[in-house]
Amino acid sequence: MPDLLASLAAHGNLVVFLVTLAVRIGAPLPAAPVLVVAGGLAAGGQLSFAGVLALAVLANLLGDGLWFWAGRHFGYRILRLLCRISLSPDGCVRQSESFIGRWGGGSLIAAKFLPGVSVVAAPMAGALGMRLPVFVGYELAAGLVWAAPFLALGLAFSDQIQEVIALLSRLGLAAALVGVLAVALYLAWRWQRRRSFLRSVERARISVDELRALLDGDAAPVLIDVRSKTGIEIDPRRIPGAQPVALGDIASHAAQLPRDREIVLYCNCPNEVSAAQAARLLAARGFTRVRPLLGGLDAWVLAGGDVEGHDLEVELVPAGAQLG
């Protein structure tokens, strides 16, 4: 961090642009503190406030524009990749689907302040077919709304920021080690939290081969696709006969589900977490023959399973409908 601050003082415009671009691409760099410090330097006349703001907005547009293009061309595959490498992969896709589906283009602005959604919002907008001029307009607004407050904060506390820069310059290596330790502790906490979460939703899974055997038997299971409407719009494939019931609606549909048949739930999220959560909700209501599909929809497709849905209109099962 001291080296970054020193570089910022010497090459402020370039550092702001590169750090902002890297963060929008997905690098874990401290963009907000860099903008605050840049605002403090602008107050002292070392940087141009308007110039730094313009570069931050441009970097924001270019970084998110790259992911928008990737989402447009690779769809759900790029979303799964981003969520697998995020600190919260299990909720990443689901939260983003819900957020984009509810707020549309406006979510690109709010997502800048939500770490779990920030990087995924742009490729999801691309995957959902948002028009490029609309995306650019929202991204320009998002860049301004995100960068301007941090720069303004630096302007307001410029004297204190100059003192912090001087202090960090004196501390040198010690300050850098403290920063590295803080990041390491944060990552360890997130990792432990993730492990605890996975243990809380862990249930016996059913394999693709076991599901095929059930489907070929006399008593076919009830198949439930627990993805959100937005998720199905992005990837409309589904296992033949599966009923789309979003995770948030599982509890309200429990009374309509048969208790004398196997119930298999699936999604295409990391660790089948949405399906596992749905299974846990049903188990809490007394269902004993309910299991998530191991590997979800992706495992089914990779194993050569049939899919349908490319030419079907997406419509979630309405509340109270009888399943199976």
Order of alpha helices (4+ residues) and beta strands (2+ residues): alpha-alpha-alpha-alpha-alpha-alpha-alpha-alpha-alpha-alpha-alpha-alpha-beta-alpha-beta-alpha-beta-alpha-beta-alpha
